């Protein structure tokens, strides 16, 4: 077999990595390269997207696999052992050269490194850690590093990965353990959760106060995970319940929902379909409601329920709970304003700031929020009351619920 | 009509000095014309009202006083700091109305001191939009500058040509300096150029695209990455264009690929969906057969502690496994003479995989030490091996297991009892009592006694350490703790 060029390897191993939705470079600790030997900085806040692909996804990191050889046979994965996809493997130096070369040209915020499982979990994890260690120690690289944790790897390697990485992630893969057993026979849901628990404990230990020696920083940007949506038949409510449990148990920064997307060379065990993009979008909205808007999962969707694809979950909730509306924008407490369809966290905080000084009218709200049309049936302002508008039976259609046919056209 | 001439487009100090002086003279906003010296035609057409004014054109009236004549804070009025910060942002906006708008805000601040809080005010809202435009331009500059490597007399340096949406180059330069402290670079823009030579950040006048290098060997690799990381089955062009506006594309090497990627996306996706699934290789099928043959027999009672530890992880005898991390097995020496049975693992135990390591575990350890019982010589386990809980916001709150769950999990506890064969078993709390004795065993009336168990062991029941933590009354807590320590001593004496 002829040796692959570096460019060809890059094409294969970035294609193989793209089904991981996360590309975030956010949430780490502020640092820069002043006084150091190398390059790199993180601003501690929102991260930077250096480009967007036509799939609308942010390109922030060099997201690649060390190798796409893999001994596992996960039906949903392009890299499963039984797939006939072309294989490649980077050397540690190749990954480092690409990372630093891209970084110096300001293409990326850093590296997101994952790998297929070769030889053993520990061997694979060792290689991943070696790349990160070399970047940090030899090149004094201070940019962002996200490492994938191989769940079966020994705790010592996970601990070491956390010393070099800003973020660690372990993919839960599927919303139900039964689906994982069926579609990813070599993966073990309990092992995945144990690894998440170990990361959580290491994070907690590095933040513990009152120790004599300050413990080294461990993955300051925390951990995240990804769930594939649409590869099994789990309802949205079950997906959100799993996410809710993961946030609670392991303090995850993010759960990514990745609509199962066609891959080259599919298996007969899992026929290909168009990715459920709208569904994915609604799940993210519901996730936001749980994390930032004070909603309980059970209010958004029961365990066997799916989300309404035509309208967003907050509007859907409001239409089912019309008795809670209208809300008086000049007197309602923050928690209630957050539940008004069309009002985001920022708009609510602006409203609270302004109303200490004046009674808000609709024109004021128009300057504080972009969704006046959506808000109107649910709000009372100094010069506005929705009257019968909030009770109209056709409110759902009036607020932009589109039918299924239009939804499908959005591809 | 007074015409103010500022030195340059982002002359904040000049604007500030002139605005202060005009405000003190009581010149109303609608009577001031703001212009920029030398700003002829490139970015700002001549101010529309400059010719309408009564003052002869070209005459400044009054001339803006030098900044040194009225340093900040002097001169009879103050403005809130948020206003100064906002003005510093807004002045970088390319809109011609920015000086007017800011002076109007300064004027209105005197009669409406709370103005900065009135985010719904038309002027404040407009200034807020300008500031957000500017901050977005800063963010996009951090994202979309593309350096090219050049070799000069001093070695390697990196040069970029960039066209910022607003006049943010100098404000953004420190970001690049801190990021690339050990790398010489220049960022050339039409407004101004900035240069870092490893020691100083310098600014020079605006440049021309022809001054920048035309290519870089690594760009092809970057384009390869861009094309490969794109998923054609998820076309969302509008999102891309919102986040990466077209005005930036001509300076982004990867943007040249976009039309082709979009054009081919539909066909690539259809091909994937249409292609018949392939058969897995024989090697894979063989491995699957081997795996299923070697899998442990399910349902056979465990005969070693290792089997128990492996078994509880995958136990499906009740539903508690669904929301827990793992099954938490017992811990201790194989031949322990004393066994402690708690209720169930808590949050900490669930993460760590060990019994009694959380807050209740600490109380337990303290009491054991007080009673002179070496924990390392005992077997410590729980009646139920998975953590039963409910979510309160993002916290997992303990929930007592029900009788069905306790009964299902006796499979494991009984196996532990069979293998360890302790002389004495201490049930910590009512749930453990139910598991150990097989019937409800109230703690308050049963403690301090030794009961004969069918398997030769003797059973003792006492409080669960978590119960001690929860007692609200200090005195009751001390009493219960002392009783708990007595019970531990009692059990330890039974062992001897």
Interface residues (C-beta under 8 A of the other chain):
Chain A: X6 X7 X10 X11 X12 X14 X15 X17 X18 X19 X32 X33 X34 X35 X36 X37 X38 X39 X40 X41 X48 X49 X50 X51 X52 X53 X54 X55 X56 X57 X58 X59 X62 X63 X73 X81 X82 X83 X84 X98 X101 X102 X104 X105 X106 X107 X177 X185 X190 X193 X194 X196 X197 X198 X200 X201 X244 X245 X247 X248 X249 X250 X251 X259 X261 X262 X263 X264 X265 X266 X267 X268 X269 X271 X272 X273 X274 X275 X277 X350 X353 X354 X356 X357 X358 X360 X363 X364 X365 X367 X368 X411
Chain B: X114 X117 X118 X119 X120 X121 X122 X125 X139 X142 X143 X144 X145 X146 X147 X148 X149 X158 X160 X175 X176 X177 X178 X179 X180 X181 X182 X183 X216 X218 X219 X220 X221 X222 X224 X225 X226 X227 X228 X229 X230 X231 X232 X233 X234 X235 X236 X237 X238 X239 X240 X243 X244 X252 X254 X258 X261 X262 X265 X269 X272 X273 X275 X277 X278 X279 X280 X281 X284 X288 X291 X313 X314 X321 X322 X323 X324 X325 X326 X327 X347 X350 X351 X352 X353 X391 X394 X395 X396
